[in-house]
Amino acid sequence: MDDQGRRYQASKKLASVFSKNHPWVYRNALSGAIDAIPPGSLVRMVDGENRFMTHAIYEPHGSVAMRLLFTSEPFDAGQLRRRLAKIIAKKARNTSFGPRSAFRLLNGEGDRFPGLTCDVYSGVAVWQPYLKFWDEFLPALAEEADSATGVERHVVKPPSRREGRPDHYMLKGTEPAEPVVFEEKGLKLHAWPLSGQKSGFFLDLREVRFLLPGYVRGKNVLNCFAGTGAFTLIARSFGAASVLSIESDAKCAERAAALLEENALPFPPSEWVVGNVFDELEKHVGEGRKFDVVVLDPPNMCSKKSSLVPALKGWEKLLRRGKELTAAGGKMIAINCSSFMTKELCEGAAKELRLKAESFGGPPPDHTTRADFPEGDYLKWWVYAL
């Protein structure tokens, strides 16, 4: 790759967008000159007077065509390593890098590495390059991560939108056996970096996992969209009177059972329901059931902007059912992971139902967010007191 990148002269309008520090450039903001640049190229962006502004990645996906790197010349792997080293040093002040810990090492646009994330579980790093551009730089970045955090094995797991992608491959070290066990607040949790969703575990829900123990002792808990059972484990471990878990994916029951067994807890099959969550909630409402704590953790309900209206209707329906199932004096925890469903829109649905949040939060500190990139602030959660 040419270290300087292919030259592209930005319009005055585009140059003004750059000054706002937003990392995305949309296709309709680029002139026809961009068609001469092959997708996947490093681009050297200059202004109308041919002054260097930044490097960018030209790799169109949907409406986003270019991602700004906010770099200075010259561009090379060494510059990326130095940037990663600074990020790691900053995160180390708020994150445990112990041999049995788990953390987000790199958070895409939030850390100024657009289209690239890296999660670490007990010394296993899982890199997810959403852009092919990053492939050639991964060995250098992995080497930097090794020296700073002690990571020994590196899995590359390209996302599903990458054409011709392998499910995963090893960048360094031997393939880890699944599940990879890591520790959090005295519990052993399971990551599935090779066969699980995303990088193998939802690290971004750490703040919810930390607050849940304070609500469950002696309580009847309903865990909706239970996944592989992390919230179920926490509720059982911290003294819940009962825990009913609902999950549509039948494969998750086996993984949840293994998780509870890892923590020396039984897995009563009668307390794990495989089925459509909305249908199950309707059934329990019809039966007049009540729970002291209801957890609602649906998957992304809105993957594209055109689906926003039906997604908001679905969100309001989910909150309504959760409210109907929460006993007086109980708590309902609602989680939303769609960037298109903003905090304001989600809270509008709650307002219609006269729900009042006693607390609100988002991703943990290692999932870096930026005020100039609101699209990256996707995760929202609320605790509603009924």
Secondary structure, DSSP 4 states (H G I P E B T S, - for coil): --TT-EEEEPPHHHHHHHTTT--EEEGGGS-GGGGGSPTTEEEEEE-TT--EEEEEEEEEETTEEEEE----SSP-HHHHHHHHHHHHHHHHTTS---TT-EEEEEEGGGGT-TTEEEEEETTEEEEEESSGGGGGGHHHHHHHHHHHH---EEEE---TTSTT--S-EEEESPPPPSSEEEEETTEEEEE-TTTSSTTSS-GGGHHHHHHTHHHHTT-EEEEES-TTSHHHHHHHHTT-SEEEEEES-THHHHHHHHHHHHTT----GGGEEES-HHHHHHHHHHTT--EEEEEE----S-SSGGGHHHHHHHHHHHHHHHHHHEEEEEEEEEEE--SSS-HHHHHHHHHHTT--EEEEE---TTS--BTTBGGG---EEEEEE-
